[in-house]
Amino acid sequence: MKLVIVESPAKCTTIKRYLGEDYRVEASLGHIRDLATKGKGGLGVDVDNGFAPTYIINKDKEGVVGKLRAAAREADEVILATDPDREGESIAWHLAQVLGLDVNKTKRLEFHEITRDSITEAMQSPRHIDLNLVASQETRRILDRIIGFKLSTLLYKKIHSRSAGRVQSATLKLIADHDLEIEAFVPEEYWNILTSARLAHKDFPLTLVSVNGEEVKISNEKEANKILAQIPENLVISNIKKEFRTKESKEPFTTSTMQQEAFARLKFKTDKTQREAQKLYEGIEVDGEHVGLITYMRTDSTRLSETYVQRATAYIIENYGKEYLGRVKKEKKTELMQDAHEAIRPTSNHRTPDSIRKYLTSDQYRLYKLIYNRALASMMKPKKEEVMTITLKGGDLEFKLELSHTVFKGYEAVYYDPEEPKDYSGNFPTLDIGTEVPVISKSGEQKYTQAPAKYSEAKLVKLMEDVGIGRPSTYASTIKILKDRKYVDDVGGILTSTEQGKKTAYVLNKYFPEIINAKYTAKMEEQLDNVQSAVESRVQALSSFYNTFIKQIDNAYVIMYKDREEPTGDICPKCGSPLVYKEGANGRFIGCSNYPACKYVQKEKKEVVYTGETCPICGRPLVERKDKKGKKFVACSGFPTCHYVKEEKVVIDESQYVKPCPECDGHLIKKRGKYGYFLGCTNYPTCNYMEKIYKKKRK
């Protein structure tokens, strides 16, 4: 028996079916080890000895590791089939270390889609673990640990910010800077001229394009009225131009463009898009078979495999006709592109969205349809439309009217862009140059320039990709961290930096301008790629960064002022020092400003909820309280002087009766107490009779 180890349990059944009875497939459930938090500075890294890492098995993975070790002992061979990226390569290496496998001999499978053909091909041409790729991931992890631990500790002590990091802090600065730009924006007044004219018995809105041959810029009402006074009762058609134009289809999805499009069209946030895409990649039960529906969803490439191109070509010709078949777009490579995987595409052209809709959730169907149609449309002919441009003049004023309609749908037969302007209905009007047309209406419209729009998640992802912050696998998780740390607020996918977020970005930019700089972060990504391609060693990369960074940290501890704690106006009852607002792991609280000499913490004042009833014993008001388990009950507000608790009427089903109570007319039922189950009377607390439940002894 051969053991194959993958990352996700969702893949196990599918891959097992493809491989047959001679194979056992188990899942590691992601990373099994991580850096320890012991040693110098709690880094889990021996800085003085080549940045040697100390790894420990994650507590929640001890059971998984035990199971994998037992399975490996029973297996004739262990094959590693983790995800085809930097993290997946690292997981494979850690598995080899923990299971005692020879990294130079252990087979490593690489496949980018979970289909029979892809798995079979991977089995026929296995490779070994790429140690350069592992070194790159390890370097990244150590960098993130050093930056994260050192910066986070500093920021928490000085300004009570909960964390900082190489990618998250650079991303936070992008948002905070943009929000400050919006706050500083001063609106400017401008005016539009709204004009309509009647052409061929139909009214059309016109666009004013020039005055005296110069571009129009109207700053106030006086200028607008001056132009309105110049518009005559009739305009003359001075030019009519007809032409054809084409519009190319978009490239197939990368991680970034998929997240942007899913937000724009489906209103999915980035983490939701990644979750749904992960499910489609790992596979869905279709016609009794678990199949992967899309290729690997973490990629920066728009490249399509030759196999897909051939299948898609045949599908387009068969279903749309040869005239719809376009060309495969040439990939535009950039310096930051890794191109480790092809674009996100469907694994089968004949598994159309509608044909498998009943097997998918609504969200899975919508995302799959988006991916399927985008990949297919990328290989189809451009859209072709006819455009009629009409120029009209009235004195020194020139107006324009543009009409268009589609003459060949091309890729839009599959992938329609909702932002495209609607076609002009019917045939173009028959017009002649020199014809006078009447002006039907004219008016001025006051407007003000608008501040830049706040970043949506999709816009931020595009910006991160453009400037080189992070990688496809980190976009969604980075945004999630910023939200979890309360550095940004998220309302419907629109991100706004909080006051704490702005403060954090400001302090980091002041004391660590390089770390938070987008260009520096992109350069660091390039350095990690150099480690991957063996151009630079991990020790060189880490040393060049560490020495400078530690000097900055030490300097910041000396010169950075602590945030002044906000006083509450009250005095500490223990030592007489002012009470202040503090930030803790569980949020804001009130404590003594003389900490650590005085450790007084004010208990949270809970709002009293009165029921409107009075205590039958002492006459005080009854209030709502909670027990240790959070269950509500009604009791006297005079506690501890009065111990009255309102009896809660419980309706008991007769089927719960065990036997009659020997002391009253009630029945004994099974109840749970502090020390386990017992039999108690239904008339409690009037009747306190109870019996133990004796367990039968095992023979």
N, C-alpha and C positions, 0 to 999 in steps of 0.2 A: 504494500500500500504506500502511495506517495501523498505527502501532505503539501497542500497549496495554501499559503496565507495571504489573505487580502485585507483591506482596511475596514470595509463595511459589511455587516451581516446581510444586507440586502443583496449583495452580489453572490453570496455563497451558493444558494440554490441554483441560480442560473448557470454559474461556472461549473458546478458539480454535474449538472445535466449534460453540459457540453463535453466534459472530460470523461465521464463514465464511472463505473463502479470501482476502478482501480485507484481512484483518487478520493481523498478526503479534503474538504475545503473549510477552513476556519478563518475567523476575523480577528484582527488585533484591536479593533475599535479605535483607530487612529494611533497617536503616539503612545508608546508604553513607558518611555523614560523621559526625564527632563533634568535640567541642571539642578543640583542640590542647592540649598540655601545656607550652607555652612562655610567655614573657612573665612579668609580675610574679607571683611565687608559683607559677608553673607552672599557673595557672588556665586559660589560654587565653581570658581575659576581660579587656578593658581597663576596669578599674573606674573610672578617672578620666575616661573618655569615654563616658558613657552605657551602661556595661557592654557595650560592643561585643564580640561573640564572634568568635573566630578558629576557623574550621572547617577540618579536613583530611580527606581521603578515607582511610578505614580501609585499612590495608595489605592485609588479606585481601579487600578489595572493589575493588582497583585493576583486576583482570582483568574483573570484572563491569561496572565503570564504562566501561572501554574498549569492551566489547562493546555496551553500551547506547548509547554515543556513535556508534559505527559504524552501529548500527541506526537511530538517530534521523536521521543524515545521509541515509540512504536512504529514509526514510519521508516521505510527503506530509503526515502529521499525527501528533503524539504525544499520546496520551490517558493520563492517570494514573488508576490504579484500585487504589490502596493501601487498606489496611484502614480501616474507617469509625470511627476513633477519633482521639484526640489525637496518638498516636504515628504513626498512618498519615498524618494530615494533614501532620505534620512531614516525614515521608519524602517525600511528594509535593512539598513545597516545596524540599527539598534536591535532589531529582531535577531540578526545574525550573531551579535555580541551576546545577547541574553541566552540564546539557544545553543551557543557554542558551535556555530557553523563557520566553515572556512569561507571568507568573503571572496577568495580568488577562485573558488570552485562552485559555490552555491549558485544555482540558476536564478536569474531575475527576469521575470516576464514583463514586457511592456506592451500594453494595448490601450488604444484611445477610444474604443467603443466596446460595449459588452454585447457582442454578437458572436455567433458560432464561427464565422470566417475569421474574425479578428482574434479570437482566443486560439483557434487552431493554428493560425499563422504565428502567433507569439510562442506557442509551444514548440513549433518547428524551428524557430530561430531565437532561442533564449540568449541572453547576455549575462554579464556579471555586474555586480554593484559598481556604479560609477563613483569612485572614491573622491574625485575632484568635485563632483556635484554634492557629495556628502560634506566635504570640507567647506564648500560655499555656504551650505545651510548652517553648519556649525559656527562658522564665522559670523553669520547674520544673527544667530541666536545669542552668541556671546556678546556681540555689539549691543543688541537690544537689552540684554541683562545688565550690562555695565551702565549704559545710558539710563535705562529705566530705574534701576536701583539707586544710583547716585543722584540723579536729578529729582526723582520722586521724593527721596528722603530730604533733600535740601528744600524743595518747594513746600513740603508739608510743614517743616519746621519754621519756615519764614512767612509763607502766605497761606498756609492751610489748603493748598491744592493737592488733590489726591494722587495724581500721577503725571508722568511726562514720558515721552518716548521719541525715538528717532523719527518715525513716520507720523505718529499721531500729533506731535507738537508742530511739525512743519505744516500739516494739514490744518490744524487749529489756527495757525497764523494766517493762512489763506482766507479762512472764514472771518476771523477777527478784523483783519485789514480791510476786507471788503465791507464789513458792517460799519466800520469807522468812516469809510468813504461815503457810504449811504447817509450816515448821520451828518456829515459835513456838507452834503449836497445842498446847493441853493437853487431853487427852481427859477427858471427864466420864462418870461412871457413871450408867446409867439401867436400868430394868427394864421388860420387857414381860410382860403377862399373857396366856398362851396358853390359850384355852378352846374347847372344841367341844361342840356339843349335837346331839341326834338329833331331826330334824324330818321327819315323814312317812317314817319308816323309812330315813332317810339321815343320815349325820353331816356337819355343816358347821362350819367354823372361824368363831368369832365375834370381833368387835372390841369391846373395852371402850371406851366413849366418854365416860362420866362417872361420878363418885362424888359422891353428895349434890348432883347437878345441876351439878357443876363439872368442868372439863376435867381429865383424868388426867395427872399428872406424878409418876412413881415414881423416887426417887433412889437407893434402896438396898434390900437384901434384907429388912430389917425392915419397910419400908413395903409391899413386895410380899407378904410373908407375911401381913400384916394384912388386905390386900385378898383374898388367896386364902382366908382363913378366913371371909370374909363371903359367898363364893359358895355359894349353897344347892345342894341336890341337884337341884332343879328350877327352871327359869326360866319366867316367864309371858309369853306374847306380848301386848304392850301396844298394838301398832299395826302395821298392814299398809298399805303405800302402793304403788300401781301408777301408773306414768306413762310417757309416751313422751318421748324426748329425741333430738335430732338433732346430728350432728357434721359441720361443713362441711369440704370438701376444702381442701387447701393451695393456695397460689398457685403458678403456674409458676415455674421456676427462675430465679434471678439467679446470677451467678458465685459469690457467697458461699454461698447455700443449696445450690447444686449441689455445691460442695466439701464442705460439711458432711454432706450426705446420702450422697455417694459414700464418705466416710470411715466414716460410721455403718453403712451397709449393705454396701458393697463392700470396706471396709478400704483404700481408695485414699488415698495421701497427696496433698496439694494439687497438687504439681507433676505427679504422675502423672495426676490428673484433668484438668488443663489440657492436658497432652500428648495424651491420648486425645480430648478434646473438640476440640482443634485439628485432628486428623486427620478427625474426623467433619464438621467445618465445611468443611475444604478439599476433602473429597470422597473417595469410595471407588468402586472399579470395581464396578458392579452391572449384570448382564446386558449386559456389553460397553460400558457407558456410565459415564463418570466423573461422579458426582453428589455434590453437597453434601447431607449428611443433616440437619444442624441449622443454626440461625441463629447469628449471631456470638456467641461464648461469653464475651465480656467486657462485662458489663452489670450495672447496679444497678436495672433496671426490671423490673416484673412485667406490663407492658402487652403485650397480644396484638394483632397487626394485624387489621384488619377482614377481610382475605382469609383468614387462618387461622381466624378465628371462624366465618366462613360455611362453610368446608370441614369444620371439626370438628363443627359443628352437624349437617350432613348425615350425617357419618360416624357420630355417636352415635345418631341416629334410625335409621339403616339397620342398624347392628350391635347396638344394645342396646335400642332402643325409645324412643318419645317420652317415656315416664315417667322415663327416666334423664337427659334433657336439663335441665341447670341454667341458671345465668346466668353471665355474664362478671363476674369479680370486679373491683370498683373499686379502682384502684391507690391505695395509701396513700403519698403523697409526703412526703418529709422534707426538711429544709433541705440535707442533704448529697447528696441524690439528683441525679444529672445527667440521667437519663432520655434519654440519647443514642440508645439502641437499645432494641428491645423485649426481652421475656423470651427465655430460651433455649427453643427449641421445635423439633419436627421440621419439615422443609420439605415433607413430604408425609404426610398421614394414611394413605393407602393403602399406603405403604411401611412396613408394620408390622415390628417387631423380628424376629418369627419368619420372615417372608417373605424377609428378606435376611440371615438368620443365617449362611448358608454363605459369605457374602462378607466377614464380619467376623471379627476375632480374638475370643477369649473376652472380653477386657477391653472391646473396642469394643462388643460386643453387650450386655454388662451395663450399660454407661454409657448407650448409646443407648436401651435399654429403659427405664431410669430416667427419662431426659429425655422420651421419647415418652409414657410412661404418666402422668407428673406433669402435663404440659401438657394432655393429654386429660381427666384426672380433674378438673382445675381448673374445667372447664366442666360438670361433671356434678352431679346432685342430691346433697344431703347424705345421709349414712348415717343410718338411723332404727333405733332400738332400744327395746325395752320393758324397763323397769327395775322390779324388785320390791324394796322396802326393808322389812325386818322388824325391828321394835324389840322387844327382850326385856328384862324387868326381874327383878331378884332382890334384894329389900330396897332398899338405897340405890344399887345398881349398875345401870347401863344398858348393854346390849349392842346391837350392830347387825349385821345380815347383809344384804348387797346382792347380788342376782342379776340378770343381764341377758342378753338374747339379741337378735340382729339380726332385724328384721322386714322391712327393705329395705336391700339392700347399697349402693345409690347408687354413689358414686365408687369404693367398694371393689371393685366389679366389675372395676376396672382397676388401682387403686393401693392395695394393702393395707399398712397400717401394722403392722410386726411387734411394736411395743411395745403395741399394743392388747390389753387383757385378753381371754382366751378366753371365748366365749359359754357360758352355762349350757346343758348338753345336755338335751334333752327339755323337757317342759312344766313350768311352775312348780309347786311342791308346793301342794296344797290345804290351806290353814290357816285357823284361826279365831282372832279376838281372844279372849284369856282362856284359851287352851289352855296347859296345862303341858307343858313339854318337858324331858326329863332331860339333865343335864350329864354328858357322857361322860368328859371329861378336863379337868384344870386344872393349870397349872404356871407357875412364874415363869422368865423368861429374862433373864440378866444381859447387858447390852450396854454399849458405850462409844461416845460420840460420835466420829465420824470427821472427820479433817482434810479440808479441801476437796480435791477431786480435782485432780491436776495437769492443766494445759491440754493437750488434744489439739490437733492441727493445726486440726481443724474448729472447735473451741471458740475457738481464738485468732483464726481468720478472722472468726467471728461478732463477737467482741469488737472487732477492728479496724474492722469495718463499723459497729458500734454507736457507737464513740467517734470515728469519722471519720478514722482513720489510714490513709493510702494510698487507693488506688482499686482496683476489681476487677482491673485489669491488673497490679497490683503485689503482691497478697496472696501468691501462691505464690513469687514471686522474692524477696520480703523474708524469708520463712521460710527459703528456701534459703541466702541470704547468712548468716543467723545460724548456721546449721548449718556452713557452709563455714568461717566464722571461728572455729569452736569455742567460740562463746558459749553455745550450747545443745546438749545431747545429745538424740538422737532414738531412742527405743526403741519400735518398733511404732507410730509416729505420736504418741507421748506425749512432750512436750517438757519438759526440765528444764534450768534455767540452770546452767552450769558455774561454777567458782570465778572464772575469768577473766571470765565473763559478768556475774556479780554485782558484781565489782570495777569493771568498765567502767560498768555502770549506776549504781553508787554515785558514782563520780567525776564522771560526766556530770551526775547530779542535783545534786551539790554545787556544781559550778562553772558549769553551764549548765542551770539548772532549767527555763527556758522552752523551750529546744530539745527537751528530752526529754519535756516535758509533753504528754500526749495532747490536751488542749484547745487548746494552742498549735499543735500539728501540724494539728489539724482546722481551726483558724482560718486557717492558712497555705493549706490546700487550698481554703478558701472564697475567699481572696485570689486564688488562681490561677484560680478560676472567674470572679472579677470581671474579670481580665485577658481571659479568653475572651469575656466579654460586653461588653467595652470600657468597663466602669464605672471601671476603673483601668488606667493604663499600666504596661508592664513595668518602666520606669525607676523609677516611683513605688514599685512593689512591691519591687523589689530594693534601692533606696536606703533605704527604711524599715527593712529588715532588716539590711543590711550594716554601717551605721555602729555600731549597738549591738553587733552580733556581734563585730566586730573588736576593740572595746574589751574585751569579755569574754575573747577569745583572748589578747590582750596581757597582761591582768591574770593570767590563768591561768598563763602562762609564768613569771611572777614568784613567785606564791604557792603554786603546786602543787608538792608534794614528789615527787621521783622515788621509784619503788619501790626498796626496798633489795634488792640482788641476793643471792640465796641462796648462801652459801659451800658449797663441796664438802668442805672440811677439808684439801685438798691445797694445795701451794705451786707457783707458776709456776716451771718449770725455767729460764726465761730471766732474769727480773728479781727473783724472790723474793716477789712480791706474792701474795695469796690468789687461788686459782682460784674462779670463781663460775659458777653456771648462768645462761645467757643465752637469749633468745628470738630466733631468726632467721627468715628467709623460709622455710627448710626445716624449722623446728621447733626444739626445744631442743638446745643444745650447751654445752660447757664452754670458757670462755675466761678470759683474765686480767682481773682487776678494775682493772688499771692502764691499760686501753684509753682513749685511742688511743696513749698513749706506748709501750705494749707490745701487740703484736697477736698474741700467742701464742694458738693454738686447739688444744686437745687432740684428737688423732685418736681417732675412735670405736674402742673396743676390741672387736674381733670375736671371737665365741665360736669356739674351736677344736673342730672335729669330727673325732675320731679314727676310723679305719676298723677298727682292731683288727689291722691287718697291720703287718709290720716291713719296713724298707727292705732290699732284697737287697744293697745296696752298703755301707751303713754301720751297719745294724742299728737305726737310730732308728725311732720310730713313723711310720706313714704317715697323712696328714691330707687332708681335702677342701679344695680351693682353687677359686678362680674366676679365669678370664682376663678380659681387658678387656671382652669382649662378654657377660660374665656366665655363660659356659658352665663347668660344674663339671668338675674333673679331680682325680686323686689324685696326690700328690707327697710327697716326704720332708719331715718337719718340721725337718730340719737345714739347709734352704735359708737363706743362699746357700752354706754350706760344701759341701753335697751337692746336686747338680742332678738327682737321680733323679726321673723322671716315669713313672708306671705306664702301660704301653701299653694303650690302650683297644681291645678287639677289636671290629672293625667288620665286620658281615656284608655282603658286597657281592654284589649280584645279577649273574649272568653276562651279563645283557643290557646292563650298563654297560661291558663289556670293549670296548676299541677295537682293540687288537692285542697280541700277545705282547711281553713285556719282553725286549730283546736281551741283558740281563746276568744274568737269573735265570729261574726257572721261573714267575714271576708274570706278570701282565697289566697293560698300561697303561690307566688310566681317566682321565676328565676330572675335574680338581680345580680348586678356586678358591684362589688365593693372594693375597698382599698386592698384587701388580701385575696381577691378572686371572687368567684361566683358563690351565691348562697340563695336560700329560699326565704322570701320575706312576704309579709302580709300586704294585701292591696289597700288596707285601711290605714297604712302608715301615714302620718306620725301618731294617729289616735291609738293604733295598736302597734307595738314594737316587737311582736313575736317574729322570731327567725329560726332557721335550721341550717346546719352545715350540709354541704353536698359532699358525700363521701365517694372518692374515686375507687373503682374496682381495682384490686391488686392484680398485676400481671403474674401468670404462672411461670 
